[in-house]
Amino acid sequence: MGIFKFANASIRVNDLGQSLEFYRDIIGLHEIATDNNTIYLGCGADKTYDIAIQQGGTGLSRFALQVKSDDDFSYFEKKLSAIGVSSERVSDPEPGKKAALRFTSPSNHQIELVIVEDRPKYIHPTVNHLGSRGLGLLDADHITVNTQDVKGFVEFLKAGLDFSISDVFEPAPGVWAAAWSHASDYHHDVAVIGTPDHTTMHHYAFQVNGMEDMKRAADLLAQAGYSIEVGPGRHRVGGNLFTYFLDPSGNRIELSAEMPRADHEISHKVWDNFPFAYSAWGQFPTESFGKGS
């Protein structure tokens, strides 16, 4: 019982047509369904969408975490209710989803637990439903949200959804400026970055095979007139490989590979030097990297 992976998210975009061209024709996602002003897109490994784009603004609309059964809904309904968070069950909420348990975090992020229709045993890089193309994206990997209260958001994830904390960035003792948390066995499913503004998302991450895929992605993006914002590189926090770029609306996308597994029972590590924590190879992010959407 419990949450076993990050599922997907819906993000807002300024121009739905331009964004569809970017995500489908350049990134290489498959168009799965369209509903009013929302287009659902998948990497091709299964029939479940990996990201949805919605007309109107930028940033995060909702993100989803995958569970297995109604028993999980019942368990988390009680957990959420105990901390004063109400939830609602929804049948057939979106393409590929049998049911959802929807709720709003104290930070006003819209979250859902979902049971999906197509749940493969594992993601295989060469054997999948539709086949990868474009940048060779394998699956939705994780999300990093923006909030004005990092510690409060992570405490909500722990108390209401049984998350564990992997790492925390403290620029001063007791001040949480960022945190990385997980419900699965991977280092982070949901990371959190503190911001004084009202942006909702720092980045959305897709899984790729490794550095060769990141190099190829950079070349394909350059051919289409898009620049890499920062990377390729390897984070010291978490240890995963990274490459970041922006979509036409300014939403940040990460390509992630080699995400390590993390022990739920061991206490989190505290970092106090951001440049050191950010890159194991001595890279430093661009000024734009501090801005969310």
Secondary structure, 3 states (H helix, E strand, C coil): CCCCEEEEEEEEECCHHHHHHHHHHHCCCEEEEEECCEEEEECCCCCCCCEEEEECCCEEEEEEEECCCHHHHHHHHHHHHHCCCCEEEEECCCCCEEEEEEEECCCCCEEEEEEECCCCCCCCCCCCCCCCCCCCCCEEEEEEEEECCHHHHHHHHHHHHCCEEEEEECCECCECCEEEEECCCECCCEEEEECCCCCCEEEEEEECCCHHHHHHHHHHHHHCCCCEEEEEEECCCCCCEEEEEECCCCCEEEEEECCCECCCCCCCEEECCHHHHHCCCCCCCCHHHHCCC
